[in-house]
């Protein structure tokens, strides 16, 4: 191979062989390689990391240099390492209109993708905070797929009070409101952005939430209209990002976290759902979906790791039966994990 075959593409292919420590994805797909320049046998780029984990930057720099110098025609390699630490947790930007004056803390439960158990986490977090003695509301703003009415076992419809405000429905000590209460269960929601905006606004402003310590908001997956409307209408205390142990969930967790940072909402931390299975007899832990993905994601993105929630068939069974696991089995290992999550959230927001 001659020196002229050294191109930006061949340099990138070499750098794709460098994996982030502990993960199976490469630094190019993570977007850590910036401003790559190739010419005259010289390769230079900026290695832009989001974690200051000790030793990681040095290890990646050495592996990058080795990978590039193995290419024919490379005479010099220049790498500028840049570590961007976690952004400071700051208060959200002042909302256009404060619709929840009686609520001390508003915490959003979000995920970059569906199927990670976000609604299960939201419901059980709300119940756990109630067990800690807080007054808690649960708002299901997953407009396209509301599920809290089923998970909380609510069949009845809400009514209006004398002020023509919708009364949330109390269940397990939590005041619950969902768009699902107002719709037929088999009716698909086919709404454009303005309708989603209005629905979220009504869930916030037209509901008699009253005085409460926490409002837990179950967001739809992704980074769409419901999320943006929420951040514009109320001052969020922070967001919890739900992920799973697999590396593939890291991409979506990063998107969700980036969205909240762009709108100046603190990310309280990452919770790893379906973390492991613990045998009820011998208490052996089996990591069915790999292990450590949530912790590594938190380290990589520079946010706290709030813990892992074990796999337990009872979680799905109790949720389908309308009684979240925290209420169905208060002494279970899963319930204790949710209680620890609640303690962590309460401590982080200063409750």
C-alpha positions, 0 to 999 in steps of 0.5 A: 500500500502506498502513502497516497492510499492513506485517506480519511476513510482508511483512518476512520476504519482503523479508529473503528477498531478502538472500543470504549473500555467495557463496551462493545461499541467503537469510539467513532460510532460514539462520536468521540472522533472530531476534526479528523485531518489526513495528509502527507502521512500525518493524521490528527484529530480531537478525541472528545470524551464525556467522561473523566473516568480515571485512565480511560482517556490515556488508554484510548489515546494509546490505542488510537495511536497504535491503530493509526501507526499500524497503517502503511504511510502514517508518519505522525499521529497527533491526538488532542484529548478533550474531556468534557465533564458532567454539566452542572445540575442547574435549575430549569429555565423559568417556564412560560406559565407555572401551572403547578404552584402546589407541587414542590418537585416535578420529576420526569421519567423518560427513556430514549426508546420503548420497551425498557419498562419506563411506565413500570418504573414511574408507577413504582417510583410514585408508590415508593415515594408515598411509602417514604411519607411524601404526598405524590401525584402520577401524571401519565403523559404518554399520549400515544400509549397511556398505560397507568390506568391499567398498571394502577388498576383504575376503571372509573372515570374522573369527575369535575369539582366545583371549580371545573377542574378534573379530580385525579383518581387516588390509588395506593395513596397516589393521585393519578391522572392519565389521558387514558382515563378520558379515551376508549381503550381501543381508540388509537391516538392519531394527533399532530403536534399542536394537539399533543401540546394542548393535551399535556397542557390540560393534564398540567393546568386543568387537573386539581393536583392540590398540594403535593411533594412530588409529581412523577411524570411518565413521558412517552419514549423519545424526544418529541412534543410531549417532552418539549411541552412539559419543559416549556410549561413547568419548571422540572426538578429533574429527569430520570432516564430509564435504560437496560443493560445492553449496549444498544440502549446507550444510544437512546439514553444519550439522546434523551439525556442530550435533549434535557440538557439542551432545555436546561433540565437537570438529569438526576441520574440513570436507572437500569431496569431488568438489571439481573435475575435473583433466584428466590431460593439460593439468591444467585444473581444471573445477569440475563441481559449483560451486566453493568450497562447502566453504570457504564452509561452513567459514567460515560455521560457524566451523570449519577447511577441511581441503581438497578431494578432486578427482573422478576416475573411478578413485576409484569403480573402485578402490573397487568393486574393493576397492582404495582409490585411495590403494593403487591409485594412490599417485602420483595427484592424488587420493591427494595430496589424501587425504595432505594431509587425513591430515596436517591431521587428524594435526596438528589432534589433536596426533599 
